[in-house]
């Protein structure tokens, strides 16, 4: 989204972001508190490295030259696979119920799966 004249656009702003290769233990502990996660000291060190890798990957995605790529919802073109609703003849109820294992009062009879409430 372009800003005021002379201001960098959103994509240029993303490109100027420097990768975050490391997060401090305090930052990871703060994120864990926000997410209401209980983490051990060992996990703080592990997560700091893992989150740094994730943030670097996200920063690299922002560097993609995509100014001339239109926004899409799908990677490949899709076509509408529905058909128009059309009334078609169907089997008579008596014929269908004659093939059912059990029928009662013009409907399929099925076994009870819930107990009767008293």
Wavefront OBJ file of the C-alpha trace (Angstrom):
o trace
v 0.000 0.000 0.000
v 1.686 3.236 -1.041
v 2.212 5.967 1.524
v 2.681 9.699 1.085
v 4.817 10.930 -1.825
v 8.488 10.315 -1.193
v 7.758 7.722 1.527
v 8.823 4.122 0.925
v 6.032 1.724 -0.003
v 5.140 -1.246 2.136
v 7.300 -3.663 0.160
v 10.336 -1.369 0.329
v 9.823 -1.111 4.075
v 9.804 -4.901 4.331
v 13.054 -5.148 2.424
v 14.820 -2.783 4.792
v 14.047 -4.982 7.804
v 17.197 -6.679 8.981
v 16.921 -10.346 9.883
v 16.608 -11.151 13.570
v 19.076 -13.968 13.998
v 18.879 -14.231 17.784
v 16.353 -13.474 20.451
v 17.340 -12.947 24.066
v 16.179 -15.289 26.784
v 14.187 -12.394 28.249
v 12.357 -11.871 24.944
v 11.539 -15.572 24.677
v 10.417 -15.651 28.312
v 8.186 -12.630 27.624
v 6.657 -14.344 24.583
v 6.095 -17.503 26.641
v 4.340 -15.470 29.348
v 2.113 -13.806 26.730
v 1.242 -17.240 25.329
v 0.741 -18.555 28.878
v 3.339 -21.264 28.349
v 5.449 -22.695 31.132
v 8.974 -23.225 29.777
v 12.148 -24.450 31.417
v 15.537 -22.718 31.221
v 16.690 -25.288 28.663
v 13.611 -24.648 26.552
v 14.262 -20.884 26.633
v 17.646 -21.438 25.002
v 16.237 -23.916 22.477
v 13.250 -21.734 21.574
v 15.411 -18.619 21.216
v 17.411 -20.304 18.445
v 14.343 -21.804 16.773
v 12.371 -18.559 16.828
v 15.368 -16.716 15.383
v 15.409 -19.115 12.426
v 11.670 -18.633 11.895
v 11.958 -14.836 12.013
v 14.847 -14.909 9.531
v 12.737 -17.030 7.154
v 9.818 -14.614 7.438
v 12.147 -11.691 6.722
v 13.430 -13.470 3.587
v 9.854 -13.910 2.322
v 9.414 -10.149 2.620
v 12.386 -9.665 0.296
v 10.667 -11.418 -2.636
v 10.323 -9.227 -5.708
v 6.584 -9.408 -6.163
v 5.600 -5.945 -7.367
v 4.332 -7.246 -10.699
v 2.641 -10.383 -9.301
v -1.112 -9.944 -8.865
v -2.691 -11.140 -5.610
v -4.201 -14.612 -5.894
v -6.267 -16.922 -3.745
v -5.018 -20.135 -5.360
v -1.725 -21.163 -6.921
v -3.472 -22.595 -9.985
v -6.526 -21.299 -11.833
v -9.736 -22.882 -10.628
v -13.001 -23.399 -12.426
v -16.462 -23.675 -10.953
v -17.222 -27.378 -10.641
v -20.845 -27.040 -9.622
v -23.734 -27.806 -11.894
v -27.048 -25.996 -12.147
v -29.832 -27.305 -9.934
v -32.345 -29.179 -12.038
v -35.361 -31.111 -10.899
v -35.056 -34.706 -12.076
v -37.362 -37.661 -11.564
v -36.593 -39.828 -8.563
v -37.721 -43.226 -7.365
v -41.165 -43.530 -5.784
v -41.136 -43.757 -1.989
v -42.682 -47.257 -2.000
v -39.903 -48.616 -4.233
v -37.178 -47.121 -2.043
v -38.731 -48.293 1.228
v -39.237 -51.796 -0.221
v -35.424 -52.078 -0.467
v -34.797 -50.784 3.066
v -33.935 -53.259 5.838
v -36.771 -51.791 7.940
v -39.487 -49.198 7.315
v -42.246 -47.719 9.458
v -44.885 -45.072 8.720
v -43.421 -44.301 5.296
v -39.887 -43.721 6.657
v -36.690 -45.659 7.208
v -36.583 -47.350 10.598
v -33.195 -47.147 12.251
v -31.957 -48.543 15.555
v -32.098 -46.222 18.557
v -28.629 -44.957 19.458
v -29.542 -42.843 22.483
v -31.366 -44.038 25.547
v -34.803 -42.688 26.331
v -34.745 -39.705 28.638
v -37.064 -39.932 31.616
l 1 2 3 4 5 6 7 8 9 10 11 12 13 14 15 16 17 18 19 20 21 22 23 24 25 26 27 28 29 30 31 32 33 34 35 36 37 38 39 40 41 42 43 44 45 46 47 48 49 50 51 52 53 54 55 56 57 58 59 60 61 62 63 64 65 66 67 68 69 70 71 72 73 74 75 76 77 78 79 80 81 82 83 84 85 86 87 88 89 90 91 92 93 94 95 96 97 98 99 100 101 102 103 104 105 106 107 108 109 110 111 112 113 114 115 116 117 118
